[in-house]
Amino acid sequence: MNRFINAVLLFLFFPTMILAIFVGLDLPIEALRTSGSQLPYRHEIFLGLGIFMMIIIVRRSIRRWMGLNLVNRTAKFIWNEPMSETRIKRVQVYTFLEGFVMVVVAAGLLQLTTVAWLPASALIFGALDGVVFTLVGSRKDRFRAGITSKAVIVADRDVSLVYFSGLRKVSIHQQTIYFDYIKGLQLSIPLDCLTSAQKERFFTTLEDQIDRDKVFITKNR
């Protein structure tokens, strides 16, 4: 989910930055016989791009916080353990780096033109939300992985929900656990979310929740 959202934000960033450069530097737009600062509907275009960015960022934020809340209801899980320290440190580095980039890009947009205030605000909100979320999740073992009778859920900077319905294969490749389904669907969770001590218990609990006659589970752990 997180990679997809970042890809969408990056897709929206390029036209936003290009437009900000033309408007802020008042570059000529020969095709429209005007210049950037005189471009018709520039306020509306920035508004639309900003709204799209804000919707995407807010949706990610809601999903993250809901996932964190869900995985911390430990009584509802058959198996539920805190995230490994290795994974938490990686989440912290990635999230803080992501937040830094968002703030720098937002500052760049505002430096070029204040007309881009909404896209910049969306990026700043995303950066602040990510930092707060990571600080809250890192405290008191709130980043966790769990197994219910119907699914596996992993919640840190990204939320992975893997249902057992239709599952046909569980395998490990490098640092990822892959879940293959009928009709070619494949989901995954990071292997490093589990400590060495948690892995055997995780797979044992997983095996107890599925039909071993229909689902292949790797022994290479």
C-alpha atoms as one frame of an Amber mdcrd trajectory, in Angstrom:
protein
   0.000   0.000   0.000   2.661   2.488   1.039   4.677   2.041  -2.171   1.558
   2.505  -4.282   0.570   5.686  -2.458   4.083   7.108  -2.747   4.020   6.292
  -6.464   0.715   8.166  -6.860   2.056  11.143  -4.906   5.159  11.151  -7.085
   2.938  11.061 -10.178   1.057  14.135  -8.900   4.251  15.869  -7.792   5.771
  16.225 -11.257   2.958  18.289 -12.851   2.654  20.281  -9.612   6.345  21.175
  -9.551   6.459  21.931 -13.289   3.453  24.223 -12.961   4.993  25.889  -9.893
   8.199  26.562 -11.833   6.305  28.155 -14.728   4.099  30.237 -12.437   6.792
  31.188  -9.937   9.408  32.128 -12.535   6.820  33.569 -14.918   8.127  31.511
 -17.804   6.501  31.919 -21.215   3.993  29.308 -22.373   4.116  29.676 -26.122
   1.354  27.158 -26.852  -1.132  29.243 -24.839   0.397  32.612 -25.761   0.767
  33.590 -22.134   3.219  33.311 -19.238   3.139  31.341 -16.031   2.037  34.180
 -13.771  -0.808  35.002 -16.172  -1.915  31.417 -16.752  -5.712  31.139 -16.580
  -7.144  28.893 -13.858  -3.736  28.419 -12.183  -5.341  28.782  -8.753  -7.942
  26.154  -9.609  -5.316  23.747 -11.005  -3.202  23.986  -7.848  -6.346  23.597
  -5.773  -7.309  20.424  -7.627  -3.827  18.914  -7.332  -3.724  19.804  -3.643
  -7.107  18.223  -2.974  -6.033  15.003  -4.689  -2.828  14.912  -2.616  -4.668
  15.609   0.615  -7.264  12.902  -0.039  -4.540  10.322  -0.725  -2.504  11.292
   2.341  -5.526  11.408   4.663  -6.733   8.008   3.441  -3.299   6.529   4.150
  -3.290   8.135   7.595  -6.723   6.720   8.461  -5.697   3.247   7.298  -2.493
   3.377   9.339  -4.179   4.476  12.560  -7.028   1.986  12.148  -4.528  -0.829
  11.534  -2.520   0.169  14.601  -5.662   0.232  16.721  -6.815  -3.135  15.401
  -3.552  -5.018  15.939  -3.339  -3.743  19.510  -6.618  -5.432  20.448  -4.555
  -8.430  21.468  -7.470 -10.331  23.021  -8.954 -10.830  19.550  -5.844 -12.626
  18.267  -4.675 -16.226  18.569  -1.076 -15.065  18.227   0.061 -11.460  18.625
   3.594 -10.191  19.211   5.493  -6.873  19.083   7.421  -6.028  15.935  11.099
  -6.890  15.883  13.569  -4.143  16.775  15.154  -4.492  13.331  11.858  -3.733
  11.631  11.039  -0.831  13.969  14.370   0.848  13.271  13.834   0.431   9.534
  10.341   1.907   9.812  11.713   4.876  11.735  14.431   5.554   9.171  12.081
   5.238   6.185   9.326   7.349   7.727  11.592  10.145   8.937  13.343  10.216
   5.556   9.980  10.307   3.788   8.860  13.162   6.048  12.061  15.112   5.393
  11.600  14.804   1.634   7.959  15.927   1.904   8.915  19.032   3.904  11.718
  19.932   1.481   9.392  19.555  -1.522   6.688  21.617   0.217   9.215  24.354
   0.992  10.353  24.292  -2.623   6.808  24.738  -3.891   6.148  27.656  -1.559
   9.477  29.233  -2.473   8.458  29.179  -6.109   4.900  30.401  -5.624   2.462
  30.785  -2.747  -0.317  29.799  -5.136   0.806  26.196  -4.484  -0.114  26.492
  -0.792  -2.565  23.574  -0.787  -0.247  20.937  -2.329   2.477  22.158   0.054
   0.083  21.935   3.016  -0.871  18.383   2.058   2.792  17.341   1.989   3.531
  19.025   5.327   0.509  17.327   6.877   1.714  13.972   5.533   5.180  14.527
   6.990   3.880  15.514  10.429   1.361  12.691  10.500   4.046  10.153   9.577
   6.407  11.357  12.306   3.696  11.388  14.990   2.444   7.969  13.907   5.953
   6.497  14.043   6.682   7.985  17.469   3.398   6.634  18.864   3.808   3.228
  17.229   7.396   2.822  18.410   6.431   3.301  22.059   5.110   0.486  24.254
   5.341  -2.167  21.507   2.408  -0.788  19.522   3.827  -1.887  16.159   2.758
  -5.531  16.103   1.993  -8.613  14.008  -0.913 -10.932  14.739  -2.887 -13.954
  13.562  -6.629 -14.477  13.912  -8.693 -17.428  12.724  -9.253 -15.614   9.404
  -6.191 -13.512   8.633  -2.678 -12.289   9.342  -2.266  -8.588  10.088   0.969
  -6.637  10.270   0.800  -2.961  11.260   3.672  -0.496  11.167   4.208   2.320
   8.591   2.247   0.093   6.253  -0.728  -2.160   7.040  -0.776  -5.674   5.583
  -3.943  -7.738   5.905  -3.679 -11.276   4.536  -6.848 -13.404   4.584  -6.769
 -17.207   4.533  -9.739 -17.573   2.188  -8.510 -18.725  -1.227  -4.934 -19.141
  -0.010  -2.918 -21.818  -1.824   0.758 -21.276  -0.967   2.970 -19.633   1.662
   6.629 -19.202   0.744   9.680 -17.178   1.735  11.963 -15.384  -0.682  14.791
 -13.236   0.638  13.217 -11.067   3.369   9.566 -11.440   2.384   6.794 -13.943
   3.182   4.585 -14.417   0.108   0.966 -15.572   0.167  -0.271 -16.890  -3.179
  -3.988 -17.217  -3.922  -6.214 -18.651  -6.583  -6.479 -16.556  -9.782  -2.865
 -15.407  -9.439  -3.267 -12.964  -6.555  -0.158 -12.562  -4.392   0.181 -10.675
  -1.099   3.206 -10.336   1.147   4.509  -9.264   4.552   8.096  -8.443   5.563
   9.933 -11.354   7.190  11.953  -9.036   9.399   8.807  -8.041  11.295   9.378
 -11.314  13.189  12.263 -12.009  15.521  14.101 -15.325  15.228  12.314 -16.537
  18.354   8.878 -15.600  16.930   9.187 -17.271  13.525   8.497 -20.861  14.562
   5.510 -19.902  16.688   4.178 -17.707  13.867   4.291 -20.516  11.298   2.958
 -23.103  13.754  -0.038 -20.888  14.528  -0.503 -20.174  10.828  -0.558 -23.893
  10.012  -3.230 -24.454  12.676  -5.577 -21.949  11.026  -5.509 -23.291   7.464
  -6.292 -26.515   5.620  -2.892 -28.129   5.054  -4.386 -30.343   2.331  -5.113
 -27.233   0.245  -2.303 -24.886   1.237   1.415 -25.487   0.823   3.610 -23.895
   3.515   7.326 -23.729   3.019   9.606 -25.543   5.442  12.471 -23.195   4.584
  12.251 -20.758   7.465
